[in-house]
């Protein structure tokens, strides 16, 4: 069984088997090389091709459909070897000087096995570009510093670009130098061709034949369009290549390194590794799997774009189609894996547990003073907040986790003042949830009638977000006075009070516990304060405050 | 000096002359010319002919027209131009001269050589 290739020679279509195609191509290339530098080259080649088409036609007409090796040998026998062609052309070639030994625009990228260091890829690219392989190698190695993006591309190219095994492939690999001046030259050549063909056509007898006119005009437009297209495609290719290289490097940096040189994943100028971030929610193994999957999900299309852009810039044959199918399969798998990881991560929140501790507060005055410490905690002051329930992520400090406690001030059912601290967390199992609860550190302390509450609870030991919560219930018996210090509005939560004052207006005031909740001592002052315009009333307020102070002293002395 | 080179040099000049001669009788397609040259054992492969035809055409000795073919692509039929005709008649003359000259030299009586 053999693969056949369809070719078009002089406007006729033939099926060739693969070997025959290779041989014919090599043969025609050699002839093309011989006549490349002569004025009449193109015409001779066209004549030769036309004759070959005719001979093929005879062969095919007989009995069979596919041209094989024997037929090609027969053709070469009739037409003669490339050396025979040259016989009558020596002089002219010598006169003009052989400027280009190699074939025009037939160059392909192969891996060069003769000059290899690793895979021969650099040598092959260098041969294609007509530069020293060392330059290509240095570029590759330097680009590795860019998060190893070039390493990925190197491997990709190693897989898809075939090695130059046969002589004709090696010739194809070396081909004519594709440098700027040659690109320019080939474009000029094309134009000259088109122009001369055009003038020939004008002089030819077929000028009058309408159908040929149309064909020629279309041909001309196509040729000009083709040149423009080639240039545009190469430019697009280079652009796409640079962009996807950036994406590749940037993503690799974000996913696996704590850096974001050109990362699209910055958070208010803060930088952090995406993998660390995912680790906050998922357990370590799941996080690794998830991150690799997300990375593949993005990187595979990026590599595909790089492949397309290289296709636009260079000519090369793809060694195997399997790589594309494998990549697509990996992509689909990573998609499924991401789904699984997300589900598994959601299961991290399945069970919940809490630990509750109750403390009696004994103090020697009638008024209890409440104070907040560490009120300058980052998540109260900075705009940069990563808020996940009560848990905050410190993006500036290695993604350290802390949480915001809630302080409830309620009526005590007994005559005692008590504090109840309830720590809660979720986890995959009850036990796991308990472990997370145990890792919640929350401090408060009593100094006689002074109660100090920390503004945050700390969970940086495990540093996982599991919906941790700390609720503090301060229970005050009826008739007791409490002073809510400044800044406490940051943690008090929905404190019921007779005056229905919002939490954030409750600080720096004395409150007395009643059966309906806290009541602002002398609510008139507060209301007046809100009106805050009447000077007389202000003066009165001062008096009343003085009276209040006295009252307090009396109370204290009792 | 290689014998092959000398032969090629001789054939080259003669070949051009022969092509013109063939075309002077009848407009021909490359294959026809080749067959005649092959019969005369002047050439072996077709490849040698195409560059020659193209060169002669570009020198103004030949012109061609396209003709449809049942066997494949349209064929180029070559024809002598006026210039070609006069070129050929000069070649004819110099060929006759040449043949006479060569004959003469080859058939000199032995005693005359010294």
Interface residues (C-beta under 8 A of the other chain):
Chain A: X10 X11 X12 X31 X35 X38 X39 X40 X43 X44 X47 X48 X50 X51 X53 X54 X56 X57 X58 X61 X77 X78 X79 X80 X81 X82 X84 X85 X87 X88 X89 X204 X205 X206
Chain B: X8 X12 X15 X30 X31 X44 X45 X46 X47 X48 X50 X51 X52 X53 X54 X55 X58 X65 X66 X69 X71 X72 X73 X75 X76
